[in-house]
Amino acid sequence: MRNYEITNILREGNVEETKSAVKELLSKYNFTIQGEEDWGSKRLWHPVGQDEQGHFTLIKCSGSPSEVAKIEHEFKLNANILKTLVIRANG
């Protein structure tokens, strides 16, 4: 098990539904959530499609390294997630 930090930019409008979908996806791949931060809505540096605003979240979790690529792929399939970044945290 390794520690990861996942930063997501979510589409405005249905933020709570998307946050719960992200949590369900992580539990599907046996990731344990250790902490969550909600950074709020911010203007994007450049538009992503037609979206100029995004809702930023940070999730600290731990899980298997072999499952990270599957999680990133499923994040790309979700239309309400504009951008995502998964990094390995120290520890």
DSSP file (Angstrom, degrees, kcal/mol; ACC not computed):
  #  RESIDUE AA STRUCTURE BP1 BP2  ACC     N-H-->O    O-->H-N    N-H-->O    O-->H-N    TCO  KAPPA ALPHA  PHI   PSI    X-CA   Y-CA   Z-CA
    1    1 A M              0   0    0      0, 0.0     2,-0.3     0, 0.0    63,-0.2   0.000 360.0 360.0 360.0 131.4    0.0    0.0    0.0
    2    2 A R  E     -A   63   0A   0     61,-2.7    61,-2.2    88,-0.0     2,-0.4  -0.854 360.0-113.4-120.3 158.3    1.3    3.4   -1.0
    3    3 A N  E     -A   62   0A   0     86,-0.4    86,-2.0    -2,-0.3     2,-0.3  -0.735  35.8-178.3 -92.8 139.5    0.1    6.9   -0.1
    4    4 A Y  E     -AB  61  88A   0     57,-3.5    57,-2.6    -2,-0.4     2,-0.5  -0.948  22.5-147.0-134.8 154.4   -1.3    9.1   -2.9
    5    5 A E  E     -AB  60  87A   0     82,-2.6    82,-2.4    -2,-0.3     2,-0.6  -0.995  17.0-164.9-120.2 124.6   -2.7   12.6   -3.2
    6    6 A I  E     -AB  59  86A   0     53,-3.0    53,-2.4    -2,-0.5     2,-0.5  -0.944   2.4-168.6-115.8 117.5   -5.4   13.0   -5.8
    7    7 A T  E     -AB  58  85A   0     78,-2.8    78,-2.3    -2,-0.6     2,-0.4  -0.914  10.4-175.0-105.4 126.8   -6.3   16.5   -7.0
    8    8 A N  E     -AB  57  84A   0     49,-2.1    49,-2.2    -2,-0.5     2,-0.6  -0.940  21.6-151.8-122.2 143.9   -9.5   16.9   -9.1
    9    9 A I  E     -AB  56  83A   0     74,-2.7    73,-2.4    -2,-0.4    74,-1.2  -0.973  27.0-160.6-109.6 116.2  -11.1   19.8  -10.9
   10   10 A L  E     -AB  55  81A   0     45,-3.2    45,-2.5    -2,-0.6    71,-0.2  -0.692  21.6-105.1-102.3 149.4  -14.8   19.2  -11.0
   11   11 A R        -     0   0    0     69,-3.1     3,-0.5    -2,-0.3     7,-0.1  -0.481  42.6-110.4 -68.4 137.5  -17.4   20.7  -13.3
   12   12 A E  S    S+     0   0    0     41,-0.4     2,-0.4     1,-0.2    -1,-0.1  -0.309  92.4  45.5 -65.5 152.0  -19.6   23.3  -11.5
   13   13 A G  S    S+     0   0    0     -2,-0.0    -1,-0.2     0, 0.0     3,-0.2  -0.486 113.4  37.8 116.6 -62.4  -23.2   22.4  -10.9
   14   14 A N     >  +     0   0    0     -3,-0.5     4,-1.7    -2,-0.4     5,-0.1  -0.446  67.8 142.3-121.8  58.9  -23.3   18.9   -9.5
   15   15 A V  H  >  +     0   0    0      1,-0.2     4,-2.7     2,-0.2     5,-0.2   0.906  69.5  52.3 -67.1 -45.0  -20.2   18.9   -7.3
   16   16 A E  H  > S+     0   0    0      1,-0.2     4,-2.1     2,-0.2    -1,-0.2   0.888 109.5  49.6 -63.9 -39.8  -21.6   16.8   -4.5
   17   17 A E  H  > S+     0   0    0      2,-0.2     4,-1.9     1,-0.2    -1,-0.2   0.907 112.7  47.5 -64.1 -41.3  -22.7   14.0   -6.9
   18   18 A T  H  X S+     0   0    0     -4,-1.7     4,-2.2     2,-0.2    -2,-0.2   0.890 109.5  53.0 -68.9 -39.5  -19.2   14.0   -8.5
   19   19 A K  H  X S+     0   0    0     -4,-2.7     4,-2.0     1,-0.2    -1,-0.2   0.906 110.7  47.3 -62.1 -40.8  -17.4   13.9   -5.1
   20   20 A S  H  X S+     0   0    0     -4,-2.1     4,-2.2     2,-0.2    -1,-0.2   0.859 109.9  53.5 -69.2 -33.5  -19.5   10.9   -4.0
   21   21 A A  H  X S+     0   0    0     -4,-1.9     4,-2.1     2,-0.2    -2,-0.2   0.883 108.1  50.6 -65.9 -38.2  -18.8    9.2   -7.4
   22   22 A V  H  X S+     0   0    0     -4,-2.2     4,-2.3     2,-0.2    -2,-0.2   0.916 110.7  48.8 -64.7 -43.3  -15.0    9.7   -6.8
   23   23 A K  H  X S+     0   0    0     -4,-2.0     4,-2.2     1,-0.2    -2,-0.2   0.902 111.1  50.0 -63.8 -41.0  -15.3    8.2   -3.3
   24   24 A E  H  X S+     0   0    0     -4,-2.2     4,-1.9     1,-0.2    -1,-0.2   0.890 109.8  51.5 -63.8 -39.0  -17.2    5.2   -4.7
   25   25 A L  H  X S+     0   0    0     -4,-2.1     4,-1.3     2,-0.2    -2,-0.2   0.909 109.6  49.2 -64.5 -42.5  -14.6    4.7   -7.4
   26   26 A L  H  <>S+     0   0    0     -4,-2.3     5,-2.9     1,-0.2     3,-0.3   0.900 111.7  48.1 -64.9 -40.0  -11.8    4.7   -4.9
   27   27 A S  H ><5S+     0   0    0     -4,-2.2     3,-1.5     3,-0.2    -1,-0.2   0.832 104.3  61.6 -69.7 -30.2  -13.6    2.2   -2.6
   28   28 A K  H 3<5S+     0   0    0     -4,-1.9    -1,-0.2     1,-0.3    -2,-0.2   0.866 108.6  42.6 -60.3 -36.7  -14.2    0.0   -5.7
   29   29 A Y  T 3<5S-     0   0    0     -4,-1.3    35,-0.4    -3,-0.3    -1,-0.3   0.088 122.2-106.6 -99.5  21.8  -10.5   -0.3   -6.2
   30   30 A N  T < 5 +     0   0    0     -3,-1.5     2,-0.4     1,-0.2    -3,-0.2   0.805  65.9 152.8  60.7  35.6   -9.8   -0.8   -2.4
   31   31 A F      < -     0   0    0     -5,-2.9     2,-0.5    32,-0.1    32,-0.2  -0.784  36.6-142.4 -90.6 139.2   -8.3    2.6   -1.7
   32   32 A T  E     -C   62   0A   0     30,-2.5    30,-1.9    -2,-0.4     2,-0.5  -0.904  11.6-135.7-103.9 128.0   -8.7    4.0    1.8
   33   33 A I  E     +C   61   0A   0     -2,-0.5    28,-0.3    28,-0.2     3,-0.1  -0.706  24.6 175.8 -85.0 124.1   -9.4    7.7    2.1
   34   34 A Q  E     -     0   0A   0     26,-3.1     2,-0.3    -2,-0.5    27,-0.2   0.698  65.3  -7.6 -99.9 -25.3   -7.3    9.3    4.9
   35   35 A G  E     -C   60   0A   0     25,-1.8    25,-2.8     2,-0.0     2,-0.4  -0.982  54.6-155.6-167.4 158.4   -8.3   12.9    4.4
   36   36 A E  E     -C   59   0A   0     -2,-0.3     2,-0.4    23,-0.2    23,-0.2  -0.996   5.0-168.6-145.3 136.0  -10.2   15.2    2.1
   37   37 A E  E     -C   58   0A   0     21,-3.0    21,-2.7    -2,-0.4     2,-0.7  -0.982  11.0-152.5-125.8 138.2   -9.9   18.9    1.5
   38   38 A D  E     -C   57   0A   0     -2,-0.4    19,-0.2    19,-0.2    -2,-0.0  -0.934  11.0-177.7-110.4 109.8  -12.3   21.1   -0.5
   39   39 A W  E     -     0   0A   0     17,-1.8    18,-0.2    -2,-0.7    -1,-0.1   0.539  35.9-136.8 -88.3  -6.7  -10.5   24.0   -2.0
   40   40 A G  E     -C   56   0A   0     16,-0.9    16,-2.8     2,-0.0     2,-0.4  -0.248  37.9 -31.5  87.0-172.5  -13.7   25.6   -3.5
   41   41 A S  E     +C   55   0A   0     14,-0.2     2,-0.3    12,-0.0    14,-0.2  -0.691  61.4 171.0 -90.6 133.9  -14.5   27.1   -6.8
   42   42 A K  E     -C   54   0A   0     12,-2.9    12,-2.4    -2,-0.4     2,-0.3  -0.960  38.2-102.2-139.6 156.2  -11.9   29.0   -8.7
   43   43 A R  E     -C   53   0A   0     -2,-0.3    10,-0.2    10,-0.2     2,-0.1  -0.640  43.2-121.9 -77.3 134.7  -11.4   30.5  -12.1
   44   44 A L  E     -     0   0A   0      8,-2.8    -1,-0.1    -2,-0.3     4,-0.0  -0.466   9.7-126.7 -79.1 149.9   -9.3   28.3  -14.4
   45   45 A W  E    S+     0   0A   0      1,-0.2    -1,-0.1    -2,-0.1    -2,-0.0   0.897  98.1   5.7 -62.1 -41.3   -6.1   29.6  -16.0
   46   46 A H  E    S-     0   0A   0      5,-0.1    -1,-0.2    -3,-0.0     5,-0.0  -0.989  96.3 -93.1-139.7 148.4   -7.5   28.6  -19.4
   47   47 A P  E     -     0   0A   0      0, 0.0     2,-0.7     0, 0.0     5,-0.2  -0.268  24.5-146.1 -62.5 143.9  -10.9   27.2  -20.3
   48   48 A V  E >  S-C   51   0A   0      3,-2.2     3,-1.9     5,-0.1     2,-0.5  -0.924  74.0 -46.9-108.3 103.3  -11.4   23.4  -20.4
   49   49 A G  T 3  S-     0   0    0     -2,-0.7    33,-0.0     1,-0.3     0, 0.0  -0.629 123.6 -26.7  68.3-119.6  -13.9   23.0  -23.1
   50   50 A Q  T 3  S+     0   0    0     -2,-0.5     2,-0.5    -3,-0.1    -1,-0.3   0.377 114.8 107.0-103.9   1.7  -16.5   25.6  -22.3
   51   51 A D  E <   + C   0  48A   0     -3,-1.9    -3,-2.2     1,-0.1    -5,-0.1  -0.704  32.6 168.2 -89.1 126.6  -15.8   25.6  -18.6
   52   52 A E  E     +     0   0A   0     -2,-0.5    -8,-2.8    -5,-0.2     2,-0.3   0.521  68.0  56.3-108.2 -12.4  -14.1   28.7  -17.2
   53   53 A Q  E     - C   0  43A   0    -10,-0.2   -41,-0.4    -5,-0.1     2,-0.3  -0.884  63.8-178.5-117.2 150.5  -14.7   27.8  -13.5
   54   54 A G  E     - C   0  42A   0    -12,-2.4   -12,-2.9    -2,-0.3     2,-0.6  -0.991  26.2-128.5-146.6 153.9  -13.8   24.6  -11.7
   55   55 A H  E     -AC  10  41A   0    -45,-2.5   -45,-3.2    -2,-0.3     2,-0.4  -0.921  29.1-148.1-105.3 119.5  -14.3   23.2   -8.2
   56   56 A F  E     +AC   9  40A   0    -16,-2.8   -17,-1.8    -2,-0.6   -16,-0.9  -0.707  19.7 174.3 -95.6 135.1  -11.0   21.9   -6.7
   57   57 A T  E     -AC   8  38A   0    -49,-2.2   -49,-2.1    -2,-0.4     2,-0.4  -0.970  16.0-156.5-135.3 152.9  -10.7   19.0   -4.3
   58   58 A L  E     -AC   7  37A   0    -21,-2.7   -21,-3.0    -2,-0.3     2,-0.5  -0.999   8.6-171.1-129.4 129.7   -7.8   17.1   -2.8
   59   59 A I  E     -AC   6  36A   0    -53,-2.4   -53,-3.0    -2,-0.4     2,-0.5  -0.986   9.0-157.6-123.2 126.2   -8.1   13.5   -1.5
   60   60 A K  E     +AC   5  35A   0    -25,-2.8   -26,-3.1    -2,-0.5   -25,-1.8  -0.905  33.6 148.2-100.4 125.4   -5.3   11.8    0.5
   61   61 A C  E     -AC   4  33A   0    -57,-2.6   -57,-3.5    -2,-0.5     2,-0.4  -0.897  37.4-133.3-148.7 172.7   -5.6    8.1    0.2
   62   62 A S  E     +AC   3  32A   0    -30,-1.9   -30,-2.5    -2,-0.3     2,-0.3  -0.991  37.8 125.9-135.7 145.9   -3.6    4.8    0.2
   63   63 A G  E     -A    2   0A   0    -61,-2.2   -61,-2.7    -2,-0.4   -32,-0.1  -0.964  56.8 -47.2-174.7-173.3   -3.9    1.9   -2.1
   64   64 A S    >   -     0   0    0    -35,-0.4     3,-1.3    -2,-0.3     4,-0.4  -0.562  38.4-138.2 -79.5 135.0   -2.2   -0.5   -4.5
   65   65 A P  G >  S+     0   0    0      0, 0.0     3,-0.8     0, 0.0     4,-0.5   0.793 101.5  63.3 -63.2 -26.6    0.1    1.0   -7.2
   66   66 A S  G 3  S+     0   0    0      1,-0.2     4,-0.3     2,-0.1     3,-0.1   0.698 100.1  53.6 -71.3 -17.3   -1.3   -1.4   -9.8
   67   67 A E  G <> S+     0   0    0     -3,-1.3     4,-2.0     1,-0.2    -1,-0.2   0.563  84.8  84.6 -92.7  -9.9   -4.8    0.1   -9.5
   68   68 A V  H <> S+     0   0    0     -3,-0.8     4,-2.6    -4,-0.4     5,-0.2   0.903  88.3  50.9 -63.2 -43.4   -3.7    3.8  -10.1
   69   69 A A  H  > S+     0   0    0     -4,-0.5     4,-2.0     1,-0.2    -1,-0.2   0.870 110.0  51.2 -63.0 -36.1   -3.8    3.5  -13.9
   70   70 A K  H  > S+     0   0    0     -4,-0.3     4,-2.1     2,-0.2    -1,-0.2   0.894 110.5  48.7 -67.6 -39.8   -7.3    2.0  -13.7
   71   71 A I  H  X S+     0   0    0     -4,-2.0     4,-2.2     2,-0.2    -2,-0.2   0.932 110.6  50.1 -65.5 -45.6   -8.5    4.9  -11.4
   72   72 A E  H  X S+     0   0    0     -4,-2.6     4,-1.7     1,-0.2    -1,-0.2   0.890 109.9  52.1 -60.1 -38.7   -7.0    7.5  -13.7
   73   73 A H  H  X S+     0   0    0     -4,-2.0     4,-1.2     1,-0.2    -1,-0.2   0.914 109.8  47.5 -63.9 -43.2   -8.8    5.9  -16.7
   74   74 A E  H  X S+     0   0    0     -4,-2.1     4,-0.9     1,-0.2    -1,-0.2   0.828 107.3  56.9 -69.4 -30.7  -12.1    5.9  -15.0
   75   75 A F  H >< S+     0   0    0     -4,-2.2     3,-0.6     1,-0.2     6,-0.3   0.899 105.2  52.1 -63.2 -39.1  -11.6    9.6  -14.0
   76   76 A K  H 3< S+     0   0    0     -4,-1.7    -1,-0.2     1,-0.2    -2,-0.2   0.802 105.4  55.5 -67.0 -28.0  -11.2   10.4  -17.7
   77   77 A L  H 3< S+     0   0    0     -4,-1.2     2,-0.6    -5,-0.1    -1,-0.2   0.729  88.3  88.7 -76.8 -21.3  -14.4    8.7  -18.5
   78   78 A N    X<  -     0   0    0     -4,-0.9     3,-1.3    -3,-0.6   -60,-0.0  -0.688  65.8-157.2 -81.7 118.6  -16.4   10.8  -16.1
   79   79 A A  T 3  S+     0   0    0     -2,-0.6    -1,-0.2     1,-0.3    -4,-0.0   0.685  88.7  62.7 -70.3 -18.6  -17.6   13.9  -17.9
   80   80 A N  T 3  S+     0   0    0      1,-0.1   -69,-3.1   -70,-0.1     2,-0.7   0.513  87.1  79.5 -87.0  -4.4  -17.9   15.9  -14.6
   81   81 A I  E <   -B   10   0A   0     -3,-1.3   -71,-0.2    -6,-0.3     3,-0.1  -0.909  57.2-178.5-102.8 111.0  -14.2   15.6  -13.8
   82   82 A L  E     -     0   0A   0    -73,-2.4     2,-0.3    -2,-0.7    -1,-0.2   0.940  66.9  -3.7 -75.3 -47.8  -12.4   18.3  -15.9
   83   83 A K  E     -B    9   0A   0    -74,-1.2   -74,-2.7     2,-0.0     2,-0.3  -0.973  62.4-168.8-143.5 154.1   -8.8   17.5  -14.8
   84   84 A T  E     -B    8   0A   0     -2,-0.3     2,-0.4   -76,-0.2   -76,-0.2  -0.994   5.5-167.9-145.3 150.9   -7.1   15.1  -12.4
   85   85 A L  E     -B    7   0A   0    -78,-2.3   -78,-2.8    -2,-0.3     2,-0.5  -0.971   3.9-169.7-140.7 122.1   -3.6   14.7  -11.0
   86   86 A V  E     +B    6   0A   0     -2,-0.4     2,-0.3   -80,-0.2   -80,-0.2  -0.961  13.6 173.8-114.5 121.1   -2.5   11.6   -9.0
   87   87 A I  E     -B    5   0A   0    -82,-2.4   -82,-2.6    -2,-0.5     2,-0.5  -0.929  33.9-114.9-125.8 152.7    0.8   11.9   -7.2
   88   88 A R  E     -B    4   0A   0     -2,-0.3   -84,-0.3   -84,-0.2     2,-0.2  -0.749  32.9-146.6 -85.2 125.5    2.6    9.5   -4.9
   89   89 A A        -     0   0    0    -86,-2.0   -86,-0.4    -2,-0.5     2,-0.1  -0.528  26.0 -92.9 -88.9 158.2    3.0   11.1   -1.4
   90   90 A N              0   0    0      1,-0.2    -1,-0.1    -2,-0.2   -86,-0.0  -0.398 360.0 360.0 -67.1 144.3    6.0   10.5    0.8
   91   91 A G              0   0    0     -2,-0.1    -1,-0.2    -3,-0.1    -2,-0.0   0.426 360.0 360.0 116.4 360.0    5.6    7.7    3.3
